[in-house]
């Protein structure tokens, strides 16, 4: 991807996201522009909305996605305290893919962004207004069958064994 295209995409996503999320008192807390990746994180108190755009060759087809979360942005907690917008959409429409968009061509980004922000305002309206009921259900559904991260080590017979990471077990308990 050309640097100019990535910078234009960055500016387009930022401008449109700022306009929408400022209506709900979310403020930009982090922005990241790398060679093949764009990320914006908006916060309102303990809540966050994360936009990710990837043009990395390993991620083809490229994607734009929206993640909603509550709590720390630090990994691994952020991996458990958040869920994708499409999961909330699937609560009322099981076939919904709103919140995860593939980008076939850079020229599609503006249309995808408009659709994504419309979906965020419709599907994520409760979350944006501070009503977390649907968000909590979607996050719980996501995490309930997830296996905690495993820690591998060799036993006295030099064979690998694993145990669940206790911190992750606690995060799973907390967010399920």
Number of C-alpha atoms within 10 A of each C-alpha: 11 9 11 9 12 21 15 12 19 20 12 15 22 18 11 14 23 16 11 15 20 13 11 15 14 21 18 19 11 11 14 11 13 13 13 16 16 21 19 21 22 22 19 18 11 10 20 23 27 20 20 17 24 22 21 14 10 8 11 12 14 19 19 20 20 24 19 25 25 23 15 16 17 8 9 13 17 16 15 25 24 27 25 22 27 25 26 26 23 15 16 11 12 11 11 15 16 23 25 19 20 17 18 13 9 13 11 11 20 14 9 17 19 14 15 22 20 15 19 25 16 12 22 24 14 15 24 22 11 11 12 17 10 18 24 20 17 22 21 21 17 17 22 12 10 12 11 19 16 14 12 13 12 10 10 7 6 8 9 11 11 12 11 13 13 13 13 18 14 12 18 21 14 12 19 19
